[in-house]
Amino acid sequence: MKLITYFNDIQNDLLIWFSDNGRLRIPWKLKSDGSRPETGEILSPYGIWIAEVMLQQTQLKVVLRYWYKWMMTFPNLVSLTEADEQEVLLVWQGLGYYSRAKRLHKSSKLLLNLIGEVNSSDFSFWPVELDQWMALPGIGRSTAGSIISSAFDLPLPILDGNVKRILSRLLASNKSTQKNTKRLWILSEQLVPKDNPRDFNQALMDLGALVCTVKNPKCSFCPIRNYCLAFLKYDPIDFPKKDMKKVIPVQEIGIALIFNNDEEILIDQRLEKDSMGGMWEFPGGKKESYECIEKTIKREIMEEIGIDIKVGEKLISFEHSYSHKKLYFTVHLCEFLSGKPRPLASQKLLWVDPSRLLEFPFPAANTKIISTLFKYLGIEKDNL
Ligand code: SF4
């Protein structure tokens, strides 16, 4: 089969499958009246940009409710540029990888400078070049390609996790996706059609999410199985090949919920330069191998806040996984004894009534602590 025919056949079969089976009601892929766009019609790049950044580490079904909440709070570029960072983090709270929210906020100002405030509601003034989008913090080639193809229906290739998996299986490649990136990009470029690239890229993503899944790919329902070497010659589950797994370290963290005589609780705001900078948390720190967790908490609070506390009963312990590490948290209720609290390792300290905790953006691990604390204190909140 000629290569060009091969690409045309894959494009056609995938687009036919998409029109019957694709996720056709993704809100940012629709016009404001809820209808599907015509070929070449421009959609709001603002809503698509926000969705694409949310989707970088998160599945579509989770992103949907956060996207709606975001669009209600910051409906356009200008409203985002005018927002306070704490407000942005609060709307993002629960989605994780908070640097994405900060980068969106920062990027909104860069985009507004580029487009101009008076033009920002006219989508034809928004950037359509790959390098213009990739100049924004946190936007890589695949995200930029997806924004441009989705908003402007232009033929830019994408290579997210789903697409990498499909293409690796089409090729039955013996290399891991990491070692095969260049080849996969070339194939994605060759595959994306000039007509209807918006639907084609979405079809690839939908195929990866619905049919060509990591475990148990449903090859008998796959529209491109006749071109797939992994299906035709091998077991698709063996692709993509994996690199040796890294051992993920586990760290033990002691956390103090410190109450004063007014029954207020102490929270601190992370330094801007740290990961999740600007977010709030309960103070604590890493356990040393030679100490028990109560000792860790007492020492960390003295080192980071300069106060003496009495470490009381344990409230909860749990594990929280990040992409590169696992943390095992042990949380104790503590009593403030003496000293003047100072933010020695944070940017700010606050004593707050526990019922106000939800007014502050906390990382996901702290949200679990708050819900347990609310149960313990008998505080009822609907939005936990
Ligand atoms: S045939 Fe199977 S492995 Fe190949 S692309 Fe389709 S679902 Fe994936």
Residues whose N, C-alpha, C, O or C-beta is under 5 A from the ligand:
A	BS01	SF4	I166 R169 V211 C212 P217 K218 C219 C222 I224 R225 C228 A230 F231 P236
